[in-house]
Amino acid sequence: MRKGTALVTGAGRGLGAAIARRLSAEGWPVVVNDLDQAAAEGLADDIARAGGRALAVGVDATDPAQVATMVQWAREHFGPVLVTVANASGPQGEVPVEELSWAYMLRHFEFFTKSPLALLHAAVPDMRAARWGRVVHIGSDLFDRADPGWSAYMAAKGALLGLTRGWALELGTDGITVNLVAPGWIPVERHGAIPPEVAERWLGRQAVPRWGTPDDVAGAVAYLTSEDAGFISGQRIVVNGGFHFA
Ligand SMILES: NC(=O)c1ccc[n+]([C@@H]2O[C@H](COP(=O)([O-])OP(=O)(O)OC[C@H]3O[C@@H](n4cnc5c(N)ncnc54)[C@H](O)[C@@H]3O)[C@@H](O)[C@H]2O)c1
């Protein structure tokens, strides 16, 4: 096990919370970032109660200065940041093309390109010094299958895949891998109750006919951050139960 810190953005709830818990279970001290400070603190307390070490940091993951400060705090608390997971997301929803504004698109690019870049810039000196690092981006399978009203989200997640492949190529000689996990629809707190007819239609399109869980996504992240995954870089793992169109 490497001596260092794992940092997960947007980890106060949803997929990020499961990822942070899992990385802690794998033995990493974890920085739980979320704009919602109370949610981040709640999760950090849970992790501590389970025997892990966690630091809650309520900063804006899309602001490079705040991200740099967070990484500095992480270093001071737990040591070099060797694992980063860019997971944070703002509000999402359907916007038809006629109503699509550049401001709305830019907000998506801030979460899915600007924030991962800020995180990489802040943490890469630690990874280079250790000659070991794991960068994981949370994408989406929506980039492949498309849904009406989601073009800004798809474009930004597609851009994140491009960054994943490019950075993998540039950082591989330093022992740093860069990969993307692309979840399908994984119900989390924000989805609320799903009507039975929607569930039936959706699950009927998956090879594995059950809802995916945040732990399914966390498992893929844990693998990509492990020693075993050192020869995997620039890749995308889709975690969607084999969703298909037929
Ligand atoms: N849940 C799914 O079905 C699904 C599917 C595909 C991809 N994803 C991706 O997984 C990631 C997590 O999704 P989720 O469903 O858990 O979302 P979520 O909305 O439940 O969680 C996102 C978290 O990010 C936090 N956040 C918002 N703005 C922030 C900021 N500026 N700085 C720091 N934190 C901030 C929120 O407070 C929230 O806790 C996102 O990138 C999303 O696009 C989710």
The ligand as a MOL file (V3000), in Angstrom:
LIG
                    3D

  0  0  0     0  0            999 V3000
M  V30 BEGIN CTAB
M  V30 COUNTS 44 48 0 0 0
M  V30 BEGIN ATOM
M  V30 1 N -25.9450 8.7880 -10.4760 0
M  V30 2 C -25.9560 8.5250 -11.7710 0
M  V30 3 O -26.9040 7.9370 -12.3040 0
M  V30 4 C -24.8040 8.9400 -12.6420 0
M  V30 5 C -24.7190 8.3900 -13.9310 0
M  V30 6 C -23.6440 8.7420 -14.7440 0
M  V30 7 C -22.6860 9.6170 -14.2890 0
M  V30 8 N -22.8010 10.1540 -13.0340 0 CHG=1
M  V30 9 C -21.7480 11.0770 -12.6100 0
M  V30 10 O -21.2980 10.7020 -11.3190 0
M  V30 11 C -20.9030 11.8610 -10.5910 0
M  V30 12 C -21.6490 11.9060 -9.2610 0
M  V30 13 O -23.0400 11.8890 -9.5350 0
M  V30 14 P -24.1330 11.7330 -8.4010 0
M  V30 15 O -25.3060 11.1250 -9.0490 0
M  V30 16 O -23.5450 11.1090 -7.1910 0 CHG=-1
M  V30 17 O -24.4450 13.2940 -8.1170 0
M  V30 18 P -24.9640 14.0490 -6.8100 0
M  V30 19 O -25.6410 15.2670 -7.3010 0
M  V30 20 O -25.7160 13.1040 -5.9280 0
M  V30 21 O -23.6040 14.4340 -6.0420 0
M  V30 22 C -22.7950 15.4510 -6.4950 0
M  V30 23 C -22.1290 16.0780 -5.2930 0
M  V30 24 O -21.2890 17.1430 -5.7680 0
M  V30 25 C -21.4110 18.2250 -4.8520 0
M  V30 26 N -21.0240 19.4840 -5.4970 0
M  V30 27 C -21.7950 20.2900 -6.2830 0
M  V30 28 N -21.1080 21.3490 -6.6910 0
M  V30 29 C -19.8660 21.2290 -6.1390 0
M  V30 30 C -18.6980 22.0190 -6.1990 0
M  V30 31 N -18.6690 23.1540 -6.9320 0
M  V30 32 N -17.6040 21.6220 -5.5100 0
M  V30 33 C -17.6350 20.4670 -4.7660 0
M  V30 34 N -18.7220 19.6820 -4.6870 0
M  V30 35 C -19.8130 20.0550 -5.3670 0
M  V30 36 C -22.8490 18.2040 -4.4200 0
M  V30 37 O -23.0390 18.9160 -3.2000 0
M  V30 38 C -23.1200 16.6970 -4.3060 0
M  V30 39 O -22.8490 16.2260 -3.0040 0
M  V30 40 C -21.1890 13.0670 -11.4960 0
M  V30 41 O -20.0250 13.4170 -12.1850 0
M  V30 42 C -22.2300 12.5060 -12.4540 0
M  V30 43 O -22.2400 13.1820 -13.6910 0
M  V30 44 C -23.8280 9.8330 -12.2020 0
M  V30 END ATOM
M  V30 BEGIN BOND
M  V30 1 1 1 2
M  V30 2 2 2 3
M  V30 3 1 2 4
M  V30 4 1 4 5
M  V30 5 2 4 44
M  V30 6 2 5 6
M  V30 7 1 6 7
M  V30 8 2 7 8
M  V30 9 1 8 9
M  V30 10 1 8 44
M  V30 11 1 9 10
M  V30 12 1 9 42
M  V30 13 1 10 11
M  V30 14 1 11 12
M  V30 15 1 11 40
M  V30 16 1 12 13
M  V30 17 1 13 14
M  V30 18 2 14 15
M  V30 19 1 14 16
M  V30 20 1 14 17
M  V30 21 1 17 18
M  V30 22 2 18 19
M  V30 23 1 18 20
M  V30 24 1 18 21
M  V30 25 1 21 22
M  V30 26 1 22 23
M  V30 27 1 23 24
M  V30 28 1 23 38
M  V30 29 1 24 25
M  V30 30 1 25 26
M  V30 31 1 25 36
M  V30 32 1 26 27
M  V30 33 1 26 35
M  V30 34 2 27 28
M  V30 35 1 28 29
M  V30 36 1 29 30
M  V30 37 2 29 35
M  V30 38 1 30 31
M  V30 39 2 30 32
M  V30 40 1 32 33
M  V30 41 2 33 34
M  V30 42 1 34 35
M  V30 43 1 36 37
M  V30 44 1 36 38
M  V30 45 1 38 39
M  V30 46 1 40 41
M  V30 47 1 40 42
M  V30 48 1 42 43
M  V30 END BOND
M  V30 END CTAB
M  END
